């Protein structure tokens, strides 16, 4: 592994020497904002408290239908982080888009921090906690409203004015990815000269298969642990992504 300064120098050379880059990221992009990822030793899938079911089961479409009370207890505890703020990586990506050197962010994250940092072209493959829809009348609600129902009104299952449960617009196990963000993300990846993959274990399909679609010149991986894409990458960086991008123009 290179030193942080060496890795930053190499990444800067890649970015200065090539055309448009695209970014594909996951939960590791937000750990420096205080949001745990899923699969690191401290990740949400390894949470010690017992909900009576494995997290992957709780976060499935069937489970949401059958046990929404347990689903929302887990969801509120592990997936909602309303006070988290974007950090240097989110901010660098937003600036790079404004400068015209980044064609977009494709993310598996549902936390909305890329948009909060100012990124406009964000393909959210797994949806967002900021959008919520009534399962009955399809009325939509903000994250703030969900927090009002869950925290202040003490509802175990947040209910619409029509009386039906409200479902967060996040992709659960057993659900298909939304086609709009998926197709737009694929297009951006196929057109990119440089692809930066960051903060993702690349273990969740089909999103992880997107890296296979990249046929540009330079693949960069910035991830604390090894990933299946490392063998294809021209540059692999194992330092925290916020620290890395904080030193890049
Ligand atoms: P993952 O938990 O499987 O993997 C995260 C990877 O990021 C790990 O390999 C870890 O080593 C690395 N990492 C952690 N912090 C890092 C840092 N600061 N710098 C560089 N690397 C770092 O995450 P995934 O691949 O995105 O898959 C998890 C799924 O869970 C996604 O589908 C996502 O929707 C969901 N999820 C989202 C959030 C969020 O929105 N912030 C949080 C947890 C889980």
Boltz pocket constraint, residues with backbone or C-beta under 6 A from the ligand:
constraints:
  - pocket:
      binder: B
      contacts: [[A, 25], [A, 26], [A, 27], [A, 28], [A, 29], [A, 30], [A, 31], [A, 32], [A, 35], [A, 36], [A, 37], [A, 38], [A, 39], [A, 40], [A, 43], [A, 44], [A, 78], [A, 108], [A, 109], [A, 110], [A, 111], [A, 112], [A, 126], [A, 198], [A, 199], [A, 200], [A, 201], [A, 202], [A, 203], [A, 204], [A, 222], [A, 223], [A, 224], [A, 225], [A, 226], [A, 238], [A, 239], [A, 240], [A, 241], [A, 242]]
      max_distance: 6.0
